[in-house]
Amino acid sequence: MDTKNKIYVSGHNGLVGSNMVEVLKEHDYHNIVTRDRSDLDLLNYRATEIFFKKEKPDNVICAAAKVGGILANQNYPVNFLYENLCIQNNIIQCSHKYKVRSLLFLGSACIYPKYATQPIKESSLLSGSLEATNEAYAIAKIAGLKLCEAYFTQYNNKFISVMPNNLYGPKDNFTPIDSHVIPALIQKFHKAKIDSEKTVQIWGTGKPLREFLHVQDLCRAIVVIMQESNTNEILKSGISHVNIGSGEEISVKDLALIIKEITNFSGEIYFDKSKPDGTPRKLLDSKIIKSLGWKPQVTLRDGIKNLYSWYINNI
């Protein structure tokens, strides 16, 4: 990926896409193409094809997706499966047809089995049953990963995928039904503080362990992977997707205590054990990306402090 290349970042208004554009510019990539949803419907193959035919991007970062937390995944499995399949299929197929030099597909650590051996290696894919609460989203992401792998196998397209763990950061989604755990907790604790509530209720037991990754650390990892020599080295080694994680894990209970402290909420925390916990533990083996010289720069506490400030100023 040369600094003069035309780079299409899909989903540029979302968490990953918006931060990806910022990080690319920080690394002197300025020939960046984006489209708002009102201008390009990625669910529509014909519209996607017209865009690719006109713009002819050199590189594509596929960050557009239908995303959400446990509640949204449980309530709208059709949306998470169908819409993600359409979006990624259209982008990947058009990238092949219009001879994109390289494509990076953004997946998720939820592609791995619920009870995968920890830390989870890339080879754990399809070795067991998925977590039921986000199965539809996971299946769509596995399909995208496998489609990229197939294009490399059949046509030698430089299509590669990354699987980050739980992401958070500026431009995160704070809507109650769609938000992931960190923005959801920030919103809960902040609202409870403002409304002088005595307790904050959190789903599950608080025992599950999670690994969190600041979105800008992910974006810096993507820049590393999309260097041509690194892309070639990874694909030629027989690896089609790369884990990206911080290497540190924390229980949901301890995460809640950190957010309680940062938001200055003085009440109590109540864990609703009648609600699902999700996967008990999810820690990625990130040796491949770290072997290329990448390492996370943002600590969890600093990242949450910065996100809370962003939430206060923007939401």
C-alpha positions in Angstrom: 0.0 0.0 0.0 1.8 3.1 -1.3 1.1 6.5 0.1 0.0 7.7 -3.4 -2.5 4.8 -3.8 -6.2 5.5 -3.9 -7.7 3.8 -0.8 -11.4 3.1 -0.4 -12.5 2.9 3.3 -16.0 1.6 3.5 -18.0 2.4 6.6 -16.0 5.6 7.2 -18.7 7.0 9.6 -18.5 4.0 11.9 -16.1 3.2 14.8 -13.4 1.5 12.8 -13.8 3.4 9.5 -13.7 6.9 11.0 -10.6 6.2 13.0 -9.1 4.4 10.0 -9.3 7.5 7.9 -7.6 9.5 10.7 -4.8 7.0 11.2 -4.2 6.7 7.4 -3.8 10.5 7.2 -1.3 10.4 10.2 0.7 7.9 8.1 0.7 10.2 5.0 -2.0 8.4 3.1 -4.2 11.2 1.8 -5.8 9.8 -1.4 -8.7 8.3 0.5 -12.1 7.7 -1.0 -15.3 7.5 1.1 -19.0 7.5 0.5 -21.9 8.2 2.8 -24.7 5.6 3.0 -27.0 8.1 1.3 -24.7 8.2 -1.7 -23.8 4.5 -1.9 -26.0 1.6 -0.8 -23.5 -1.2 -0.3 -26.5 -3.6 0.0 -27.1 -3.0 -3.7 -24.6 -4.8 -6.0 -25.3 -2.7 -9.0 -24.7 0.6 -7.1 -21.5 -0.9 -5.6 -20.2 -2.0 -9.0 -20.9 1.5 -10.5 -18.8 3.0 -7.7 -15.9 0.7 -8.2 -16.0 1.1 -12.0 -15.8 4.9 -11.6 -13.3 5.2 -8.7 -11.0 2.2 -9.4 -9.4 2.1 -5.9 -6.0 0.6 -5.5 -6.7 -0.7 -2.0 -9.8 -1.4 -0.1 -10.4 -1.5 3.7 -13.8 -3.2 4.2 -15.0 -1.8 7.5 -18.7 -1.4 6.6 -20.9 -3.8 8.6 -24.1 -4.1 10.6 -22.9 -4.3 14.2 -24.4 -4.4 17.7 -24.3 -5.9 21.2 -25.9 -9.0 22.6 -29.4 -7.6 22.7 -29.4 -6.5 19.1 -27.9 -9.8 17.9 -30.5 -11.7 19.7 -33.4 -9.6 18.4 -32.3 -9.1 14.8 -30.4 -12.2 13.6 -31.8 -11.8 10.0 -30.4 -8.3 9.8 -27.0 -9.3 11.1 -26.7 -12.2 8.8 -28.3 -11.0 5.6 -27.0 -7.4 5.6 -23.5 -8.3 6.4 -23.4 -11.0 3.7 -24.7 -8.5 1.1 -22.3 -5.7 2.1 -19.1 -7.9 2.2 -20.0 -10.0 -0.9 -20.6 -6.9 -3.0 -17.3 -5.2 -1.9 -15.2 -8.3 -2.2 -16.6 -9.3 -5.6 -16.2 -5.8 -7.0 -12.7 -5.6 -5.7 -11.8 -8.7 -7.7 -13.7 -7.5 -10.8 -12.0 -4.1 -10.9 -8.6 -5.4 -10.0 -8.0 -3.9 -6.6 -4.4 -4.5 -5.6 -5.2 -5.5 -2.0 -8.2 -5.7 0.2 -8.5 -6.0 4.0 -11.7 -7.4 5.4 -12.6 -6.6 9.0 -13.9 -9.5 11.0 -14.3 -10.1 14.7 -13.1 -12.4 17.4 -16.6 -13.8 17.7 -15.9 -16.0 14.8 -14.2 -18.5 17.1 -15.9 -21.3 19.1 -17.4 -20.4 22.4 -15.1 -22.8 24.3 -12.0 -22.4 22.2 -8.6 -23.1 23.8 -7.2 -19.9 25.3 -5.4 -17.8 24.0 -7.2 -18.4 20.7 -5.1 -19.1 17.7 -6.1 -18.4 14.1 -6.2 -22.2 13.6 -9.1 -22.5 16.1 -11.6 -21.3 13.4 -14.4 -23.8 12.8 -13.2 -26.1 15.6 -16.3 -25.9 17.7 -19.8 -24.4 18.2 -20.2 -20.6 18.2 -21.6 -18.5 21.0 -25.4 -18.5 20.4 -26.0 -14.8 21.3 -24.0 -13.6 18.3 -24.1 -16.6 15.9 -25.6 -14.7 13.0 -23.0 -12.0 13.0 -20.2 -14.5 13.5 -21.4 -16.7 10.5 -21.5 -13.7 8.3 -17.9 -12.7 9.3 -16.7 -16.3 8.8 -18.2 -16.3 5.3 -16.4 -13.0 4.5 -13.1 -14.4 5.7 -13.6 -17.6 3.7 -14.5 -15.6 0.6 -11.3 -13.6 0.8 -9.4 -16.8 1.3 -11.1 -18.4 -1.8 -10.2 -15.4 -4.0 -6.6 -15.7 -3.0 -6.6 -19.5 -3.6 -8.4 -19.3 -6.9 -7.2 -16.0 -8.4 -4.2 -14.9 -6.2 -6.0 -11.8 -5.1 -4.3 -10.2 -2.2 -7.3 -10.3 0.1 -6.6 -10.7 3.8 -8.7 -10.5 6.9 -8.2 -9.3 10.5 -10.0 -10.5 13.6 -9.8 -7.9 16.4 -11.1 -8.5 19.9 -13.6 -6.2 21.6 -13.1 -2.7 20.2 -13.9 0.7 21.7 -12.9 4.3 21.1 -14.0 7.7 19.7 -17.1 7.5 17.4 -18.3 4.5 19.3 -22.0 3.6 19.2 -23.8 4.6 22.4 -27.4 3.7 21.4 -28.9 1.3 24.1 -29.8 -1.6 21.8 -26.7 -1.5 19.5 -23.8 -0.6 21.8 -21.1 -2.9 23.0 -20.0 -3.4 26.6 -17.7 -0.3 27.2 -19.9 2.4 25.6 -23.0 0.7 27.1 -21.5 0.8 30.6 -20.3 4.4 30.2 -23.8 5.5 29.2 -25.4 3.6 32.1 -23.0 4.9 34.8 -23.2 8.5 33.5 -27.0 8.5 33.3 -27.2 7.0 36.8 -24.9 9.7 38.1 -26.9 12.5 36.5 -30.2 11.1 37.7 -28.8 10.4 41.2 -29.7 6.7 41.0 -28.6 4.4 43.7 -27.7 1.3 41.6 -26.6 0.4 38.1 -27.8 -3.0 36.7 -25.5 -5.0 34.5 -26.3 -8.2 32.6 -24.8 -11.5 33.7 -22.6 -12.5 36.6 -19.7 -10.2 35.9 -17.3 -13.2 35.8 -16.6 -13.4 32.0 -13.1 -12.3 31.0 -12.7 -10.0 28.0 -9.8 -8.5 26.1 -10.3 -5.0 24.8 -8.5 -3.2 22.0 -8.6 0.6 21.4 -9.8 1.2 17.8 -6.8 3.3 16.9 -4.4 0.5 17.9 -6.4 -1.7 15.5 -6.1 0.9 12.7 -2.3 1.1 13.2 -2.1 -2.7 13.0 -4.1 -2.6 9.7 -1.5 -0.1 8.3 1.2 -2.6 9.2 -0.6 -5.6 7.6 -1.3 -3.7 4.4 2.3 -3.0 3.6 2.9 -5.2 0.5 5.7 -7.2 1.9 3.7 -8.0 5.1 0.6 -9.0 3.1 2.6 -11.2 0.8 4.5 -12.9 3.7 1.3 -13.6 5.6 -0.7 -15.0 2.7 2.2 -17.1 1.3 2.6 -18.7 4.8 -1.0 -20.1 4.4 -2.6 -17.7 6.8 -5.7 -15.9 5.6 -6.7 -14.0 8.7 -4.7 -12.4 11.6 -5.8 -11.9 15.2 -5.3 -8.4 16.7 -5.6 -8.1 20.5 -4.1 -6.2 23.3 -2.9 -9.3 25.1 -4.6 -8.2 28.4 -7.9 -9.4 29.8 -10.2 -8.2 32.5 -13.4 -9.5 34.1 -16.7 -7.7 33.3 -17.0 -6.9 37.0 -13.5 -5.2 37.2 -14.3 -3.3 34.0 -17.5 -2.0 35.5 -15.6 -0.9 38.6 -13.1 1.1 36.4 -15.9 2.8 34.6 -17.8 3.5 37.8 -14.6 5.2 39.1 -14.0 7.2 35.9 -17.6 8.4 35.6 -17.7 9.3 39.4 -20.8 7.2 40.1 -21.2 6.8 43.8 -23.9 4.1 43.9 -23.8 0.3 43.8 -23.6 -2.2 41.0 -26.2 -5.0 40.7 -25.4 -8.0 38.4 -28.5 -9.5 36.9 -27.6 -13.2 36.9 -30.8 -14.1 35.0 -29.3 -12.5 31.9 -26.7 -14.2 29.6 -23.0 -13.8 30.2 -22.0 -14.7 26.6 -18.6 -16.4 26.0 -16.9 -17.1 29.4 -13.4 -16.1 28.1 -12.1 -14.6 24.9 -8.4 -13.9 24.7 -6.6 -13.8 21.3 -3.2 -15.2 20.4 -1.8 -12.1 18.6 1.8 -13.4 17.9 1.6 -12.9 14.1 0.8 -9.2 14.2 3.3 -8.6 17.0 6.0 -10.4 15.0 5.6 -7.6 12.4 6.6 -5.0 15.0 3.1 -3.8 16.1 2.1 -3.5 19.7 -0.8 -1.7 21.4 -0.2 1.9 22.5 -3.3 2.8 24.5 -3.9 1.3 28.0 -7.4 0.3 28.9 -7.8 2.9 31.7 -6.5 5.7 29.5 -8.7 4.6 26.6 -11.8 4.6 28.7 -11.0 8.0 30.2 -10.5 9.4 26.7 -13.7 7.8 25.5 -15.7 9.2 28.4 -14.4 12.7 27.6 -15.4 12.1 23.9 -18.9 11.0 25.1 -19.4 14.0 27.3 -18.3 16.4 24.5 -20.1 14.7 21.6 -23.1 12.7 22.9 
